[in-house]
């Protein structure tokens, strides 16, 4: 009789545990409205989430002076290539392995820090949409191994750090000195 008395509470506890596991809900799957009712909501995916900026800014030394530069979400310096146009990226194939284009997989406008006053667009490439700033397609540089480095500045006289003051494509740019590159 004593064994049956102990067995009953154990069975009840086990049943309660099972029931509570089966009825749990995720905070990403449901939300409560102001009336107290519950409605299903979709969980954002990486491609559709636009709350994190794709383009940020930071201060870095470029040609001996401190400038506000554009970076990707990881803080890696962004560059532009002078042979590009507002509608065509001239850096393809092996060039793109050294100078990876900045792509945006989401929809709508390119998420960026609000302090940037320029215009962001998406350039259709063979496979994805490349981010451009003021008509300049943007790239990172494989020679930069840490955030804030500007090792690609002036390479070949055609690669330059994208700054917050980068003029629109077609507007004459003041190019920094080549410094022997």
C-alpha positions in Angstrom: 0.0 0.0 0.0 2.8 2.4 0.8 4.4 1.7 -2.6 1.2 2.6 -4.4 0.9 5.8 -2.3 4.4 7.0 -3.4 3.8 5.9 -7.0 0.7 8.1 -7.5 2.5 11.4 -6.8 5.4 10.4 -9.0 3.1 9.6 -11.9 1.3 13.0 -11.4 4.6 14.9 -11.3 5.8 13.2 -14.5 2.4 13.9 -16.2 2.7 17.6 -15.3 6.2 17.8 -16.6 5.2 16.2 -19.9 2.2 18.6 -20.2 4.3 21.7 -19.5 6.9 20.7 -22.2 4.3 20.2 -24.8 2.6 23.5 -24.3 5.6 25.8 -24.2 5.6 28.7 -26.7 8.4 30.7 -28.2 8.4 34.5 -27.8 9.3 34.6 -31.5 6.2 32.8 -32.5 3.5 34.7 -30.7 2.9 38.2 -29.5 0.3 39.6 -27.2 -1.8 42.5 -28.5 -3.1 45.4 -26.4 -6.4 43.6 -25.9 -4.6 40.6 -24.4 -5.3 38.2 -27.3 -2.4 36.3 -28.9 -1.6 36.4 -32.6 1.0 34.6 -34.7 3.9 36.6 -35.9 6.7 35.7 -38.3 10.2 35.3 -37.1 12.6 37.6 -39.0 15.2 36.0 -41.1 18.7 37.3 -41.7 17.8 38.4 -45.2 14.8 40.4 -44.1 16.1 41.9 -40.9 17.1 45.5 -41.6 17.6 46.8 -38.1 21.4 46.2 -38.2 23.3 48.6 -40.4 25.1 47.2 -43.4 27.2 50.3 -43.6 28.6 52.0 -40.6 31.2 54.7 -40.0 34.4 55.0 -37.9 37.4 57.4 -37.6 40.6 56.1 -39.2 43.8 57.6 -40.4 43.9 57.9 -44.2 47.0 59.5 -45.7 48.1 60.9 -42.4 44.8 62.5 -41.5 41.9 61.4 -39.3 38.8 60.9 -41.4 35.3 59.5 -41.0 35.2 56.4 -43.2 32.6 53.9 -44.3 32.8 50.4 -43.0 30.8 47.2 -43.3 28.8 45.7 -40.4 32.0 44.1 -39.1 34.0 47.4 -39.1 36.1 46.5 -42.2 37.0 49.5 -44.3 35.0 50.1 -47.5 36.7 51.2 -50.7 35.7 52.5 -54.1 37.3 51.7 -57.5 37.7 54.7 -59.9 37.0 52.7 -63.1 33.5 51.8 -61.8 30.5 53.7 -63.0 27.2 54.2 -61.2 25.7 51.3 -63.2 28.7 49.0 -63.7 31.3 47.3 -61.4 34.6 47.0 -63.2 36.0 44.7 -60.5 35.0 41.2 -61.4 36.4 37.6 -61.4 39.9 37.5 -59.8 39.7 41.2 -58.9 36.6 40.5 -56.7 38.6 37.9 -54.7 41.1 40.6 -53.7 38.4 43.3 -53.4 35.2 41.5 -52.3 32.1 43.6 -53.2 29.7 44.6 -50.4 26.5 42.8 -51.1 23.0 43.3 -49.5 20.7 40.4 -49.6 17.7 42.1 -48.0 14.8 44.0 -49.5 14.1 47.7 -49.4 16.7 50.4 -48.7 20.2 49.6 -47.5 20.4 49.9 -43.7 23.1 52.4 -42.7 23.9 54.7 -39.8 21.7 57.8 -39.9 24.7 60.2 -39.9 25.5 59.4 -43.5 23.9 62.0 -45.8 24.8 60.4 -49.1 22.6 58.2 -51.3 22.7 54.4 -51.1 21.7 52.2 -54.1 21.9 48.6 -55.1 23.8 47.7 -58.3 22.7 44.5 -60.0 25.6 42.2 -60.6 25.7 38.8 -62.1 24.8 37.1 -58.9 23.8 39.6 -56.2 23.0 43.2 -55.4 26.1 45.3 -54.6 25.8 48.3 -52.3 26.9 51.7 -53.8 27.3 55.0 -52.0 26.8 58.2 -54.1 27.1 56.1 -57.2 30.3 54.3 -56.2 30.1 50.5 -55.8 31.7 49.5 -52.4 34.3 46.8 -51.7 36.3 45.5 -48.8 40.0 44.6 -49.2 41.5 41.2 -48.6 44.7 42.9 -47.4 42.9 44.4 -44.3 43.0 41.9 -41.5 41.4 43.9 -38.8 38.7 46.6 -38.5 39.8 50.1 -39.2 42.8 49.2 -41.3 43.2 51.2 -44.6 45.8 49.1 -46.4 44.0 49.3 -49.7 44.2 53.1 -49.9 45.8 54.3 -53.2 46.6 50.9 -54.6 47.2 51.1 -58.3 46.1 54.7 -58.1 42.5 53.4 -58.5 41.4 52.2 -55.1 40.5 54.6 -52.4 38.9 54.6 -48.9 35.2 55.5 -49.1 34.7 58.4 -46.7 31.5 60.0 -45.5 32.2 63.0 -47.8 32.6 60.9 -51.0 31.2 63.0 -53.8 28.6 61.6 -56.2 29.8 59.6 -59.2 30.5 62.1 -62.0 31.5 64.9 -59.6 35.2 65.5 -59.8 37.0 63.9 -56.8 40.0 65.3 -55.1 42.3 62.3 -55.1 44.9 61.9 -52.3 48.6 61.6 -53.3 49.6 58.3 -54.7 52.3 57.8 -52.1 54.3 55.4 -54.4 51.7 52.8 -54.9 
